[in-house]
């Protein structure tokens, strides 16, 4: 039979999930191997580019499209379970293709409307160069990954978030070559300080950190920044970094800007944090590198032209 296409995997994947039990992708994939009677060679077959096993990738795409169509839910990152709409499709399997086409078309239409509503300068894809289209696709992928990063962080404990932000600042170069420059403070009675970065060997320079793992719609208010300023004063520090997975209220930003020069606080919101994690490859893997080339004018201009042309 060979390795099935991702759309051929969708209905069997729903069958695997029909008992409403939440499953990881690998727990969906294993029964599908038996269903399609795949050999070990077929299940381990890799893409020529080296970007992972073909069957695993197609199962992932099948689940992603089912999720986008609302037939499969993701109660948390990496976990899949069938929805009520998915159960309805299983009761009438022949409706799958029609439901998928309708739901995905509706989703695409909604996205286009949202994009048009927020875009001040519009241009069709036909007006863009191939390089511009590629760049726009790249930016779209980055933003999707940013959201995945934040969703993953929110699935971890607050303590792990504190360790993460210290690691991020170290990867950004703070602490330099100082051994054990980053420190996460004790979990309770920390005095409003979640982490400390030593800027020099003797520890004369220190950056104090406050980390708030808030839901994406729960912005950090001015009052939290004021408490952090008070904690810095107690710690006799004039440098602070406040990092959150959400964002800060307008009042929080205004208060930070109004601080006198003796106290410097940097605010890092969720999107900025995700960008740093992405750019500094913290817990990230490079999936594919695309190399674009153009003609070297100096090289070709040195050649003699054909006078007949």
C-alpha positions in Angstrom: 0.0 0.0 0.0 2.8 2.4 0.8 2.8 5.4 3.1 -0.7 7.1 3.1 -1.3 10.7 2.4 -2.2 13.0 5.3 -5.8 13.2 4.1 -6.1 9.4 4.0 -5.0 9.4 7.7 -7.7 11.7 9.0 -10.7 9.3 9.2 -8.6 6.5 10.8 -7.2 9.0 13.2 -10.7 10.0 14.3 -11.4 6.3 14.8 -8.4 6.0 17.2 -9.7 9.0 19.2 -13.4 8.0 19.2 -13.3 6.8 22.9 -12.8 10.5 23.9 -9.5 9.6 25.6 -6.9 12.4 25.3 -3.8 11.1 23.5 -0.3 12.3 22.5 0.6 12.2 18.8 2.7 9.1 19.2 -0.3 7.3 20.9 -2.4 8.1 17.8 0.4 7.1 15.4 1.1 3.6 16.7 -2.5 2.2 16.0 -2.3 3.9 12.6 0.8 1.9 11.8 -1.2 -1.3 12.3 -4.2 0.1 10.5 -2.3 0.8 7.4 -0.1 -2.3 7.8 3.1 -0.4 7.4 6.4 -2.1 7.5 9.3 -1.0 9.8 11.0 0.3 6.7 8.0 2.5 5.8 7.5 3.8 9.3 11.1 4.8 9.5 11.4 6.2 6.0 12.9 9.7 6.2 12.4 12.7 3.9 15.3 13.2 1.4 15.9 16.6 3.1 16.4 14.8 6.4 13.5 16.6 8.1 12.2 13.6 10.0 10.1 10.5 9.2 7.5 10.9 6.5 4.7 9.0 8.2 5.1 10.8 11.5 5.0 14.1 9.6 1.8 13.1 7.8 0.1 12.0 11.0 1.0 15.4 12.5 -0.5 17.2 9.5 -3.6 15.1 9.6 -4.2 15.9 13.3 -3.4 19.6 12.6 -6.0 19.9 9.9 -8.6 18.0 12.0 -7.9 20.4 14.8 -8.3 23.5 12.5 -11.6 22.1 11.3 -12.8 21.6 14.9 -13.1 17.8 14.7 -10.2 17.4 17.1 -9.4 19.5 20.2 -6.2 20.2 21.9 -6.9 20.5 25.7 -3.2 21.3 26.1 -0.1 21.3 23.9 0.7 18.0 22.3 -2.5 16.3 23.4 -5.4 15.5 21.1 -9.0 14.4 21.7 -12.0 14.1 19.5 -14.7 16.8 19.6 -18.5 16.4 19.4 -18.3 17.5 15.8 -15.7 14.8 15.2 -18.0 12.1 16.7 -20.8 13.3 14.4 -18.5 12.9 11.4 -17.7 9.3 12.5 -21.4 8.6 12.6 -21.4 9.6 8.9 -17.8 9.0 7.6 -18.7 10.0 4.0 -19.3 13.5 5.2 -15.6 14.0 6.3 -14.3 15.5 3.0 -17.2 17.9 2.8 -17.0 19.0 6.4 -13.2 19.5 6.1 -13.5 21.6 3.0 -16.3 23.7 4.4 -14.6 24.3 7.8 -11.2 25.1 6.4 -12.6 27.4 3.7 -14.6 29.2 6.5 -11.5 29.5 8.6 -9.5 30.9 5.7 -12.2 33.4 4.9 -12.3 34.6 8.5 -8.5 35.0 8.6 -8.6 37.1 5.4 -11.3 39.3 6.8 -9.3 39.8 10.0 -6.2 40.6 8.0 -8.0 43.1 5.8 -9.5 44.8 8.9 -6.1 45.4 10.4 -4.0 46.1 7.3 -3.8 49.8 6.3 -1.8 49.1 3.1 -3.2 46.3 1.0 -1.5 44.5 -1.8 -2.4 41.2 -3.5 0.1 38.4 -3.6 0.5 39.0 -7.3 1.9 42.4 -6.5 4.7 40.9 -4.4 8.0 39.5 -5.6 8.8 35.8 -4.8 11.3 37.0 -2.2 8.6 39.2 -0.5 6.1 36.3 -0.5 8.8 34.0 1.0 9.6 36.6 3.7 5.9 37.1 4.6 5.6 33.3 4.9 8.7 33.2 7.1 7.3 35.9 9.4 3.9 34.1 9.6 5.7 30.9 10.7 7.7 32.8 13.3 4.6 34.3 14.8 3.0 30.9 15.0 6.0 29.5 16.8 5.9 32.5 19.2 2.4 31.4 20.3 3.5 27.8 20.6 6.4 28.9 22.8 4.1 30.9 25.1 1.5 28.0 25.2 4.3 25.6 26.2 5.6 28.0 28.9 2.1 28.3 30.3 1.9 24.5 30.6 5.0 24.4 32.9 5.2 25.3 36.5 5.9 28.9 37.8 9.2 27.6 39.2 10.3 26.4 35.8 9.4 29.8 34.4 11.7 31.5 36.9 14.5 29.2 35.8 13.8 29.8 32.2 14.0 33.6 32.4 17.3 33.5 34.2 18.6 31.1 31.4 17.3 33.5 28.7 19.1 36.5 30.1 22.3 34.5 30.4 22.0 33.4 26.8 21.6 37.0 25.9 25.0 37.7 27.3 24.2 39.0 30.8 26.6 37.5 33.3 29.2 37.1 30.6 31.9 34.6 31.6 31.1 34.7 35.3 30.7 31.2 36.6 27.3 30.5 38.0 26.2 34.0 37.1 22.5 33.1 37.2 20.6 32.4 40.4 17.0 31.6 41.1 15.9 32.7 44.5 14.1 30.5 47.1 10.5 29.8 46.1 8.9 31.4 49.2 9.8 34.6 51.0 11.9 35.7 48.1 11.3 39.4 48.9 9.8 40.0 45.5 12.9 38.9 43.6 12.7 35.7 41.5 16.2 35.7 40.1 19.6 37.4 40.1 22.3 37.8 37.5 25.8 38.6 38.6 27.5 40.9 36.2 31.0 40.6 37.5 33.1 38.0 39.3 32.9 39.7 42.7 29.2 40.4 42.4 29.3 44.2 42.7 26.9 44.5 39.7 23.7 42.6 39.9 20.5 42.5 37.8 17.4 41.5 39.8 14.5 39.7 38.0 10.8 39.4 38.6 8.9 36.8 36.6 5.2 36.5 36.2 3.7 33.5 34.3 0.3 35.1 33.6 -2.3 33.9 31.1 -2.1 35.8 27.8 -5.0 38.1 28.6 -4.0 38.9 32.1 -1.7 42.0 31.8 0.6 43.1 34.6 -0.7 46.2 36.3 1.2 49.3 37.5 0.9 48.1 41.1 3.1 45.0 40.4 5.8 47.2 39.0 5.7 49.5 42.0 6.1 46.5 44.3 9.1 45.4 42.2 10.7 48.8 42.6 10.2 48.5 46.4 11.9 45.1 46.3 14.8 46.5 44.4 15.2 49.2 47.0 15.3 46.6 49.8 17.9 44.7 47.8 19.9 47.9 47.3 19.7 47.4 43.5 19.2 49.9 40.7 18.7 47.4 37.9 15.7 45.2 37.3 14.1 43.2 34.6 10.4 42.4 34.8 9.4 39.5 32.5 5.9 38.2 31.8 4.2 35.8 29.4 1.4 38.3 28.9 1.8 42.1 28.6 1.8 45.2 30.7 -1.0 47.7 31.2 -0.6 51.2 29.8 -0.2 52.4 33.4 2.7 50.0 34.0 4.6 51.2 31.0 4.0 54.9 31.9 5.1 54.3 35.5 8.3 52.6 34.3 9.1 55.4 32.0 8.6 58.0 34.8 11.2 56.4 37.1 14.2 58.5 37.9 17.6 57.7 36.4 18.8 56.1 39.6 16.5 53.1 39.0 16.4 51.3 35.7 13.7 48.7 35.0 13.3 46.9 31.6 9.9 45.4 30.8 9.8 42.2 28.6 6.3 41.1 27.5 5.3 37.6 26.2 5.9 38.3 22.5 9.4 39.8 23.2 10.2 36.9 25.5 9.2 34.4 22.8 11.3 36.3 20.2 14.4 36.1 22.4 13.8 32.4 23.0 13.5 31.9 19.2 16.4 34.1 18.3 18.8 32.6 20.9 17.6 29.0 20.1 16.6 28.2 23.7 14.8 24.8 23.5 14.5 25.2 19.7 15.7 23.1 16.8 16.5 24.3 13.3 14.1 22.4 11.1 15.2 23.7 7.7 17.7 26.1 6.2 16.8 27.7 2.9 19.7 29.3 1.0 18.8 31.9 -1.6 21.4 33.0 -4.1 21.7 35.7 -6.7 24.1 36.3 -9.6 27.4 37.8 -8.6 27.5 40.8 -11.0 31.3 41.4 -10.6 32.0 37.8 -11.7 29.8 37.8 -14.8 30.6 41.4 -15.8 34.3 40.4 -16.2 33.3 38.1 -19.0 33.3 39.4 -22.6 29.8 40.0 -24.0 28.6 38.5 -27.3 28.6 41.4 -29.6 26.1 39.7 -31.8 23.4 39.9 -29.1 
